[in-house]
Amino acid sequence: MADIETRLFRYFAVLAQEQHFSRAAHLLNITPPTLTHQIKKLERLVGARLVERKGNTHVALTQAGLRFFERAQQVLRQIEEAKTVAQQAQRGEVGRIDIGFMATAVCSGILQRSLADFRRANPAIEINMRKLVPMDQIKAIMGKDLDAGFTRSPHKYPAGLEGFEIFRQPMVLALPGKHPLTRRKTINPAALKEELFINTGPELDVGFWGHAEAIAGHFTPRVVRRDDDFMTVLTYVSMGYGIGVIPQTMTRMNIPNVVFRELATNAVPKSAIAFVYRRNDSSPQTDLLIKHMRSHALRR
């Protein structure tokens, strides 16, 4: 069968519904003779008689016409659905977003709160999550392996990236369960001068704070282990390797032999989570997410 133009499906479907040439032609904004000519053309292309005239203008569908009408309606629905999907994709309402995150974004609840509303408003957008440490998130976003990330807030964004803070929290101490300092309700940073620390990686090239350095003040902390995963930091603490400086939300982790204490200082260091993405190089779907996430941005 030769290719059939979409408009012929539409002409036939309207005629089948109206069963009247004049009324169908009026709805289609063409003349009855033009509609008659187009239906005959369709019958030639199909190779079957689709309608029978009943008087001058009334028609009835043949058995072939009834079967063809069912398929014609399906074709027209599929065309409309295809148009709708294409328009949604153009607006960013369908597609896929790959997002990086770190454990503190989950423990704080900011990831769940911010993405839940977005998913409800954009159910046709597939969201894929990847747990990565901050440096790997930054690299993946720059390399276009990720579209955006929930990561530790840098002091300075690398070229081509930008973002904004969406959550901020104080840092606390994680100590081995039998450490002498656990007898105190709060701990002055000066009491930590001789302690050993488990710290996060320095990540100097993107300017992240080292957490132990942030509380140390006038002394250089003795860092014996480094890891960018706070769960690993807490694991080392539980094994007695040293003290960790962690975001407050990580205290919700129920890890044996770890005790948490607040810092006794007016200048408690804070850890911030930022939503990070590529500047002027994002998909329509990511643009929608960026616009949504701005409603969660913290005021400076």
ROLO-340935 format. One record per residue (C-alpha): x, z, y; residue number from 1; residue in three letters. Coordinates in steps of 0.05 Angstrom, whole numbers, plus 32768, in hexadecimal, padded with zeros to 4 digits. Layout:
N
(pt (X,Z,Y),NUM,"ala")
...
END
This chain:
300
(pt (8000,8000,8000),1,"met")
(pt (801A,7FED,8045),2,"ala")
(pt (802A,8024,8077),3,"asp")
(pt (7FEB,803C,809B),4,"ile")
(pt (7FED,8050,80E4),5,"glu")
(pt (7FD8,8097,80F2),6,"thr")
(pt (7FA2,8080,8122),7,"arg")
(pt (7F7F,805A,80E9),8,"leu")
(pt (7F79,809C,80C3),9,"phe")
(pt (7F5C,80BC,8102),10,"arg")
(pt (7F2B,8082,810E),11,"tyr")
(pt (7F12,8085,80C7),12,"phe")
(pt (7F0C,80D1,80C6),13,"ala")
(pt (7EE1,80D2,8105),14,"val")
(pt (7EB5,809A,80EA),15,"leu")
(pt (7EAE,80BE,80A7),16,"ala")
(pt (7E98,80FD,80CB),17,"gln")
(pt (7E67,80DA,80FA),18,"glu")
(pt (7E50,80A4,80CA),19,"gln")
(pt (7E3D,807C,8107),20,"his")
(pt (7E69,8046,8128),21,"phe")
(pt (7E50,804F,8170),22,"ser")
(pt (7E57,809B,8170),23,"arg")
(pt (7E9B,8098,814E),24,"ala")
(pt (7EB4,8063,817E),25,"ala")
(pt (7E9C,808D,81B9),26,"his")
(pt (7EC3,80CA,819F),27,"leu")
(pt (7F01,80A0,8195),28,"leu")
(pt (7EFA,8080,81DA),29,"asn")
(pt (7EF9,8039,81BE),30,"ile")
(pt (7EC2,8004,81B7),31,"thr")
(pt (7E99,7FFD,8177),32,"pro")
(pt (7EB5,7FB7,8169),33,"pro")
(pt (7EFC,7FD2,816F),34,"thr")
(pt (7EEB,800A,813E),35,"leu")
(pt (7ECC,7FD7,810E),36,"thr")
(pt (7F0B,7FAD,8112),37,"his")
(pt (7F38,7FE9,8105),38,"gln")
(pt (7F10,8001,80C9),39,"ile")
(pt (7F13,7FBC,80AA),40,"lys")
(pt (7F5E,7FBB,80B6),41,"lys")
(pt (7F63,7FFF,8092),42,"leu")
(pt (7F3B,7FE5,8057),43,"glu")
(pt (7F69,7FA9,8051),44,"arg")
(pt (7FA6,7FD7,8051),45,"leu")
(pt (7F87,8006,801E),46,"val")
(pt (7F6C,7FCE,7FF3),47,"gly")
(pt (7F28,7FEE,7FEB),48,"ala")
(pt (7EE4,7FEF,800D),49,"arg")
(pt (7EDD,8032,8030),50,"leu")
(pt (7E99,802E,8055),51,"val")
(pt (7E56,800D,804C),52,"glu")
(pt (7E2A,7FFB,8087),53,"arg")
(pt (7DE4,8018,808A),54,"lys")
(pt (7DC2,7FF0,80C1),55,"gly")
(pt (7DE7,7FD9,8100),56,"asn")
(pt (7E10,8017,810E),57,"thr")
(pt (7E06,804B,80D7),58,"his")
(pt (7E38,804D,809D),59,"val")
(pt (7E41,8072,805B),60,"ala")
(pt (7E82,807E,8036),61,"leu")
(pt (7E8F,805C,7FF4),62,"thr")
(pt (7EAC,8083,7FBA),63,"gln")
(pt (7EF0,8068,7FCF),64,"ala")
(pt (7EE0,807C,8016),65,"gly")
(pt (7ECF,80C4,8001),66,"leu")
(pt (7F11,80CB,7FDC),67,"arg")
(pt (7F38,80AB,8015),68,"phe")
(pt (7F15,80D9,8048),69,"phe")
(pt (7F2E,8117,8023),70,"glu")
(pt (7F76,80FD,8025),71,"arg")
(pt (7F6F,80E5,806D),72,"ala")
(pt (7F5B,812B,8083),73,"gln")
(pt (7F97,8148,8060),74,"gln")
(pt (7FC5,8115,8081),75,"val")
(pt (7FA9,8125,80C6),76,"leu")
(pt (7FB0,8170,80BA),77,"arg")
(pt (7FF8,8167,80A4),78,"gln")
(pt (8007,813E,80E2),79,"ile")
(pt (7FEA,8173,810F),80,"glu")
(pt (8010,81A9,80EA),81,"glu")
(pt (8051,8181,80F0),82,"ala")
(pt (8045,817A,813B),83,"lys")
(pt (8037,81C4,8142),84,"thr")
(pt (8075,81D7,811B),85,"val")
(pt (80A0,81A8,8145),86,"ala")
(pt (8084,81C4,8186),87,"gln")
(pt (808E,820B,816D),88,"gln")
(pt (80D6,81FA,815A),89,"ala")
(pt (80E1,81DD,819F),90,"gln")
(pt (80C8,821E,81BE),91,"arg")
(pt (80F2,8247,818C),92,"gly")
(pt (80B6,8263,8168),93,"glu")
(pt (80CD,824C,8123),94,"val")
(pt (8112,824A,8104),95,"gly")
(pt (8147,827C,80F2),96,"arg")
(pt (8173,82B0,8115),97,"ile")
(pt (81B0,82CF,80F5),98,"asp")
(pt (81BE,8315,8111),99,"ile")
(pt (81F7,8345,8106),100,"gly")
(pt (81EF,8390,8108),101,"phe")
(pt (8216,83D0,80FC),102,"met")
(pt (8200,8410,80DB),103,"ala")
(pt (81F5,8437,811C),104,"thr")
(pt (81C2,8402,8133),105,"ala")
(pt (8199,8413,80F5),106,"val")
(pt (81A2,845F,80F9),107,"cys")
(pt (818E,845F,8142),108,"ser")
(pt (814E,8439,8133),109,"gly")
(pt (815B,8408,816D),110,"ile")
(pt (8162,83CD,813D),111,"leu")
(pt (8120,83DA,811A),112,"gln")
(pt (80FA,83E9,815B),113,"arg")
(pt (8114,83AC,8180),114,"ser")
(pt (810B,837A,8147),115,"leu")
(pt (80C7,8392,812D),116,"ala")
(pt (80A1,837A,816A),117,"asp")
(pt (80C8,8339,816B),118,"phe")
(pt (80B7,832A,8122),119,"arg")
(pt (806D,8339,812E),120,"arg")
(pt (806C,830A,816A),121,"ala")
(pt (8095,82D4,8146),122,"asn")
(pt (8083,82D5,80FC),123,"pro")
(pt (809C,828E,80F1),124,"ala")
(pt (80E4,82A0,8105),125,"ile")
(pt (810E,82B5,80C9),126,"glu")
(pt (813F,82ED,80DA),127,"ile")
(pt (817C,82F7,80AE),128,"asn")
(pt (81A4,8338,80B7),129,"met")
(pt (81EE,8342,80A7),130,"arg")
(pt (8211,8386,80AB),131,"lys")
(pt (8254,837B,80CD),132,"leu")
(pt (8285,83A7,80F4),133,"val")
(pt (8288,8398,813F),134,"pro")
(pt (82C6,836C,813D),135,"met")
(pt (82AB,8341,8105),136,"asp")
(pt (8269,833A,812A),137,"gln")
(pt (828C,8322,8169),138,"ile")
(pt (82B4,82EF,8141),139,"lys")
(pt (8276,82D7,811B),140,"ala")
(pt (824E,82CE,815B),141,"ile")
(pt (8287,82A9,817D),142,"met")
(pt (828F,827E,813E),143,"gly")
(pt (8244,826F,813C),144,"lys")
(pt (823D,8291,80F8),145,"asp")
(pt (820E,82C2,811A),146,"leu")
(pt (81DD,82B6,8153),147,"asp")
(pt (81DE,82FE,816E),148,"ala")
(pt (81F3,8344,815C),149,"gly")
(pt (81E5,838E,8164),150,"phe")
(pt (822B,83A8,816E),151,"thr")
(pt (8255,83DB,8193),152,"arg")
(pt (8254,83CE,81DD),153,"ser")
(pt (8297,83B0,81F5),154,"pro")
(pt (82B5,83BF,8238),155,"his")
(pt (82BF,8375,8243),156,"lys")
(pt (829D,833B,821F),157,"tyr")
(pt (82C9,8304,8203),158,"pro")
(pt (82C3,82C0,8224),159,"ala")
(pt (8283,829D,820F),160,"gly")
(pt (825E,82DD,81FD),161,"leu")
(pt (8231,830B,8223),162,"glu")
(pt (8201,8344,8215),163,"gly")
(pt (81E2,8384,822D),164,"phe")
(pt (81DD,83CC,8216),165,"glu")
(pt (819D,83E0,81F1),166,"ile")
(pt (81AF,8426,81D8),167,"phe")
(pt (81DE,845D,81ED),168,"arg")
(pt (81ED,84A0,81CB),169,"gln")
(pt (821E,84D9,81CE),170,"pro")
(pt (8258,84E0,819E),171,"met")
(pt (825E,851D,8170),172,"val")
(pt (8292,8539,8142),173,"leu")
(pt (828F,8533,80F6),174,"ala")
(pt (82B9,8568,80D3),175,"leu")
(pt (82C8,8578,808A),176,"pro")
(pt (8298,85AF,8072),177,"gly")
(pt (82CD,85E6,806D),178,"lys")
(pt (82F3,85D5,80AD),179,"his")
(pt (82FF,8614,80D8),180,"pro")
(pt (82DF,85F3,8115),181,"leu")
(pt (829C,85EF,80F2),182,"thr")
(pt (8293,8639,8104),183,"arg")
(pt (8288,8624,814C),184,"arg")
(pt (8245,8609,8165),185,"lys")
(pt (8268,85DA,8196),186,"thr")
(pt (82B1,85C6,819A),187,"ile")
(pt (82DB,85BC,81D7),188,"asn")
(pt (8305,857C,81D3),189,"pro")
(pt (8344,85A6,81E3),190,"ala")
(pt (833C,85C9,81A0),191,"ala")
(pt (8348,8586,817D),192,"leu")
(pt (838E,8579,8195),193,"lys")
(pt (83B0,8589,8152),194,"glu")
(pt (837A,856A,8126),195,"glu")
(pt (837E,852B,80FC),196,"leu")
(pt (834A,84F5,810B),197,"phe")
(pt (8326,84BF,80E5),198,"ile")
(pt (8319,8489,8119),199,"asn")
(pt (82FB,8444,8120),200,"thr")
(pt (8328,8407,8128),201,"gly")
(pt (8347,83FB,816D),202,"pro")
(pt (8329,83B5,8177),203,"glu")
(pt (8353,83AD,81B5),204,"leu")
(pt (8346,8364,81C0),205,"asp")
(pt (82FD,836F,81D1),206,"val")
(pt (8307,83B2,81F4),207,"gly")
(pt (82E0,83E3,81CA),208,"phe")
(pt (82EC,842D,81D2),209,"trp")
(pt (8311,8451,819B),210,"gly")
(pt (82E3,848D,8190),211,"his")
(pt (8318,84C2,8183),212,"ala")
(pt (833E,84AB,81C1),213,"glu")
(pt (82FF,84B2,81EA),214,"ala")
(pt (82FA,84FD,81DF),215,"ile")
(pt (8344,850D,81DE),216,"ala")
(pt (834F,8514,8229),217,"gly")
(pt (8397,8525,8236),218,"his")
(pt (83B0,8522,81EE),219,"phe")
(pt (83BB,84E9,81BE),220,"thr")
(pt (8392,84F3,817F),221,"pro")
(pt (83B6,84EE,813C),222,"arg")
(pt (838F,84B9,8118),223,"val")
(pt (839D,84B9,80CC),224,"val")
(pt (8367,8487,80B6),225,"arg")
(pt (8341,844F,80D7),226,"arg")
(pt (8302,842A,80C2),227,"asp")
(pt (82CC,8406,80EA),228,"asp")
(pt (8295,841C,80BB),229,"asp")
(pt (827C,8461,80CF),230,"phe")
(pt (8264,846F,8088),231,"met")
(pt (82AD,8467,8072),232,"thr")
(pt (82C4,8494,80AB),233,"val")
(pt (8293,84CA,8094),234,"leu")
(pt (82AA,84C1,804C),235,"thr")
(pt (82F2,84CF,8061),236,"tyr")
(pt (82DA,850C,8088),237,"val")
(pt (82B5,8526,804B),238,"ser")
(pt (82F5,8520,8023),239,"met")
(pt (831A,854B,8055),240,"gly")
(pt (8347,8516,8074),241,"tyr")
(pt (8336,852A,80BB),242,"gly")
(pt (8302,852B,80F2),243,"ile")
(pt (82D6,84F1,8106),244,"gly")
(pt (82B7,84E1,814A),245,"val")
(pt (8275,84BE,813C),246,"ile")
(pt (8235,84AA,815F),247,"pro")
(pt (8200,84E0,815D),248,"gln")
(pt (81CE,84B7,8134),249,"thr")
(pt (8200,84B7,80F9),250,"met")
(pt (81F3,8501,80F1),251,"thr")
(pt (81B3,84ED,80CC),252,"arg")
(pt (81DE,84D6,8092),253,"met")
(pt (81DB,850C,805C),254,"asn")
(pt (8223,850C,8044),255,"ile")
(pt (823D,8549,801E),256,"pro")
(pt (8275,8572,803C),257,"asn")
(pt (826C,8557,8083),258,"val")
(pt (8257,8584,80BD),259,"val")
(pt (8245,856A,8102),260,"phe")
(pt (8254,858C,8144),261,"arg")
(pt (8248,857B,818D),262,"glu")
(pt (8280,8578,81C0),263,"leu")
(pt (8284,85AF,81F4),264,"ala")
(pt (8292,8584,8231),265,"thr")
(pt (826D,8569,826D),266,"asn")
(pt (8289,8524,825F),267,"ala")
(pt (8272,8516,8218),268,"val")
(pt (8287,84CF,8206),269,"pro")
(pt (824F,84A0,81F5),270,"lys")
(pt (8249,8466,81C5),271,"ser")
(pt (821F,842A,81D9),272,"ala")
(pt (81FF,83F3,81B0),273,"ile")
(pt (81FA,83AF,81D0),274,"ala")
(pt (81D3,8371,81BF),275,"phe")
(pt (8206,8338,81C1),276,"val")
(pt (81FD,82ED,81C0),277,"tyr")
(pt (821F,82AC,81D5),278,"arg")
(pt (821A,8298,821E),279,"arg")
(pt (81F5,8257,822B),280,"asn")
(pt (81FA,8242,81E2),281,"asp")
(pt (81BF,825E,81BC),282,"ser")
(pt (8185,8240,8195),283,"ser")
(pt (813E,8242,81B0),284,"pro")
(pt (812F,8278,817C),285,"gln")
(pt (8169,82A3,8194),286,"thr")
(pt (8154,8298,81DD),287,"asp")
(pt (8110,82B6,81CA),288,"leu")
(pt (8134,82F2,81AB),289,"leu")
(pt (8161,82FB,81E7),290,"ile")
(pt (8125,82FB,8215),291,"lys")
(pt (8103,832E,81E8),292,"his")
(pt (8141,835B,81E4),293,"met")
(pt (8147,835E,8230),294,"arg")
(pt (810A,838B,822F),295,"ser")
(pt (8135,83BD,8208),296,"his")
(pt (8171,83B9,8236),297,"ala")
(pt (8189,83FA,8254),298,"leu")
(pt (8190,8402,829F),299,"arg")
(pt (81D7,840C,82B5),300,"arg")
END
